[in-house]
Amino acid sequence: MFEKNSKWGIMDIQGKIVVKPTYERILLESEGMIPVKLKNKWASLISMEKLR
């Protein structure tokens, strides 16, 4: 995870941006899902590991 201009995104180990910094908050992955907050609402993204 990384922050840019008060928004959060996800970067892989090589430093490649996987999810652009658009979220107010991103929590750690749990059970294959990544909780994200946008416009005061929570949702979940599918983990990159789950897609492999």
Backbone bond lengths (Angstrom), bond angles and torsions (degrees), N, CA, C in turn:
res aa  C-N    CA-C-N  psi(-1)  N-CA   C-N-CA  omega(-1)  CA-C   N-CA-C  phi
1 M - - - 1.447 - - 1.526 108.51 -
2 F 1.322 114.67 149.47 1.463 119.43 175.65 1.523 109.11 -149.43
3 E 1.332 115.32 157.50 1.459 121.49 -179.08 1.521 109.52 -116.16
4 K 1.328 115.51 137.66 1.460 121.44 175.70 1.523 107.65 -145.78
5 N 1.316 116.53 125.16 1.475 122.19 -179.53 1.523 112.14 53.36
6 S 1.330 116.51 43.07 1.473 123.85 178.33 1.528 114.11 66.20
7 K 1.322 117.97 16.63 1.467 122.74 175.63 1.524 108.13 -121.34
8 W 1.332 116.37 151.51 1.454 121.91 -176.48 1.524 111.72 -110.12
9 G 1.323 115.37 145.11 1.452 122.78 176.67 1.520 109.54 -140.34
10 I 1.330 116.35 -175.52 1.467 121.40 -179.19 1.525 108.71 -126.32
11 M 1.337 114.82 134.17 1.452 122.61 -179.97 1.529 108.43 -123.16
12 D 1.337 117.54 142.75 1.470 119.26 178.20 1.532 110.42 -81.85
13 I 1.312 116.69 179.84 1.466 121.98 -175.95 1.528 112.07 -61.07
14 Q 1.317 117.91 -32.25 1.466 121.89 -179.92 1.531 112.81 -80.57
15 G 1.335 117.44 -3.47 1.457 121.28 179.59 1.516 114.19 91.57
16 K 1.331 116.92 7.53 1.470 121.38 178.24 1.529 108.92 -80.31
17 I 1.326 116.07 132.82 1.462 120.33 179.11 1.525 109.13 -72.83
18 V 1.329 115.72 122.60 1.459 122.52 -179.34 1.527 109.82 -98.85
19 V 1.330 116.93 -38.57 1.461 123.36 176.37 1.527 106.70 -129.62
20 K 1.329 116.90 120.85 1.466 121.14 -178.95 1.530 110.33 -60.07
21 P 1.340 117.01 149.94 1.470 119.88 179.96 1.534 111.67 -71.86
22 T 1.333 115.23 92.12 1.466 121.09 -179.29 1.523 112.53 -126.63
23 Y 1.322 117.41 -9.14 1.468 120.83 -172.81 1.522 112.57 -97.77
24 E 1.341 115.65 146.56 1.455 121.95 176.88 1.527 110.90 -70.27
25 R 1.329 115.49 -28.97 1.460 120.37 -177.35 1.526 108.98 -159.27
26 I 1.322 116.48 144.40 1.462 122.56 173.24 1.518 106.72 -134.09
27 L 1.323 116.47 131.37 1.455 121.10 178.00 1.520 109.68 -102.73
28 L 1.318 116.23 169.31 1.460 120.95 179.44 1.521 111.32 -67.02
29 E 1.315 115.21 149.42 1.463 122.40 179.80 1.525 111.24 -58.45
30 S 1.319 115.66 140.41 1.458 122.35 176.93 1.519 108.52 -142.41
31 E 1.323 116.82 120.55 1.461 122.75 177.70 1.526 112.75 54.40
32 G 1.331 116.66 40.32 1.457 120.86 176.30 1.514 115.56 82.22
33 M 1.328 117.57 4.08 1.455 121.45 179.70 1.529 109.66 -122.62
34 I 1.337 116.23 147.54 1.460 121.92 178.28 1.529 107.87 -115.93
35 P 1.344 117.98 109.63 1.462 120.56 178.65 1.536 110.89 -68.73
36 V 1.345 116.43 132.62 1.458 122.58 178.77 1.525 109.47 -132.48
37 K 1.327 115.67 150.06 1.468 121.16 178.93 1.520 109.01 -118.85
38 L 1.333 116.53 128.49 1.455 123.30 178.91 1.520 108.53 -142.68
39 K 1.318 116.08 127.14 1.475 122.11 -178.90 1.528 111.25 53.60
40 N 1.345 116.02 44.51 1.467 124.03 177.91 1.524 113.98 64.11
41 K 1.333 118.20 17.58 1.465 121.79 177.17 1.521 108.89 -123.27
42 W 1.332 115.46 142.26 1.463 121.37 179.93 1.523 110.72 -97.72
43 A 1.319 115.64 143.59 1.462 123.25 175.35 1.526 106.82 -146.07
44 S 1.317 117.08 178.32 1.467 120.91 178.77 1.514 110.31 -128.36
45 L 1.318 115.36 139.49 1.458 122.15 172.99 1.522 107.24 -101.59
46 I 1.313 117.00 150.68 1.473 120.90 175.90 1.520 107.38 -76.80
47 S 1.311 116.33 134.34 1.461 122.38 179.86 1.519 111.34 -60.75
48 M 1.309 117.39 143.58 1.458 121.77 177.57 1.529 110.45 -62.15
49 E 1.312 118.39 -34.75 1.471 122.14 177.87 1.526 110.65 -62.76
50 K 1.317 116.86 -36.40 1.456 120.98 -178.71 1.531 111.29 -68.47
51 L 1.337 116.50 -26.67 1.462 121.21 -178.91 1.529 112.19 -78.38
52 R 1.331 118.19 -19.27 1.471 121.85 -176.76 1.493 112.89 -77.09
